[in-house]
Amino acid sequence: GSILDHSREQLVHMLFEASNLEDRKELVGYMFIRSDQGEILAHSLVRKFPDELVDINVLGEGQTRDVVFLEFDGEKYFDAAVSVEEGINRIGSVHVGIRQKHVDDLIERLRWTFLGFISAVVVIIFGISHAIARYMTRSISRLTHMSDEISDGNLDFDLESQAFLQKLGDYHNFERCPAFTNSDLPCW
């Protein structure tokens, strides 16, 4: 309604409120509203509206939004333009100048956050896979240790026999084996 009425005071008030909310001061460099006839109705700049922004990012027929890159006052901006419609008729457009530096800072923070997250996931997965691998290869490692001791000629090594044989004894009843007390007989 304010665009149709060309109520500059209300439009300027809306733009200043929108551009100064929370952290938008860092993000938004400028905002302006252009009528469908190309007239600048209101802007958020505290000085005269610059001529170089007048013809920037004019929306064509049937175009509802567009973003262009531009340099203005020594800073780089993304000018986002969105059409304002009343029913099926376009009555103007709103332009927001988003500072490229702020966008680049957000992307950099997101990149480091993502890198930290991926690193944490890799460390956790490595730890879990290492624990699983140790658990799965524990018996093979023990058997390898025993065979190394035997190949070195050490027949008096400690097999950790009590715990190991007790664990095997849960699965096999050694007392039923014919070679349990006689080492000359083979066991099944």
Buried (B, 14 or more C-beta within 10 A) or exposed (E): EBBEEEBBEBBBEBBBEBBEEEEBEEBBBBBBBBBBEEEBBBBBBEEEBEEEBEEBBBBEEEEEEBEEEBEBEEEBBBBBBBBBEEEEEBBBBBBBBBBBBBBEEEEEEEEEEEEEEEEEEEEEEEEEEEEEEEEEEEEEEEEEEBEEBEEEEEEEEEEEEEEBEEEEEEEEEEEEBEEEEEEEEEEE
